[in-house]
Amino acid sequence: MKSYEKLLLENKAWAQEMVERNPAYFERMAEGQSPEFLWIGCSDSRVPAEDITNSNPGEIFVHRNVANMVVNTDLNLLSVLEFAVNVLKVKHVIVCGHYSCGGVKAALTQQNIGLINKWLRNIKDNYRLHREELDAIEDYDARADRMVELNVQEQVMNLAKTSIIQAAWKREQRPLLHGWVYGLKDGILKQLATMGPDDHLDPIYRYDLSDLEPEA
Ligand code: CO
C-alpha cells in the first residue's frame, strides 16, 4: 500500500468510528462552526493544535505557517484573522511557537536558503531587537529556544498592532491575545504572554478609532 493510500484508509475507519460513537456527528459538523479560539501556530508536523490541546474538530480555527509569524502584509494571515475576529467572533487568539523550531534556528544563521530567506527576515529583525540578550547565550540551541520565546512575544505584539484587533477591542473588549510555547521534548505548553484591550500598546501603533462606537 502506498503511504498516501493509508491516509485514505485511516480516514474511512475514523469516519466510521465517529458515527458509531455518535450517529449525528457529521450532521452536527455540517451545520456550522463556532470555535472560541484562533490558533496561529508553526507548520511543523509535530505541533498539531487539536492533538496537543486534546480538542475536537470545531473547537479551534487554525492558521499555520513557518515559525508562527504574524506579518502585516500577509494577506492569508490577515484574512484568517479578520474572519475569525469579526465573523466567528473568537474570544481568544493564541500564537503558539515551539522549541527547536527549524525556521527560528535558520534565522539565527547566515544560511542562504532561497525564497524562505524573505520570510525568515522577519525573525532576523526580531533578533536585531534582542541582540544583546541573545548573543550573551553561548549555546546555539539555548539561544534559538530563547529566540522562539521572544519571537512569540513579538507576534502577539504584531497582532495588537493590527486595526482588526484594535477595533474588536474597542467595540467588544475581545479577543484576549495569548503567546504560548510548546516543548517537543515534554509535550507541555507554556504561557509566555497575554495582551488585552487594557494593556499598554505603544501609541506609535495605536489607530484613532474614535469613530467606532462600543457595542452595547
Ligand atoms: Co517551527
Residues whose N, C-alpha, C, O or C-beta is under 5 A from the ligand:
A	BS01	CO	C42 D44 A67 C101 G102 G103
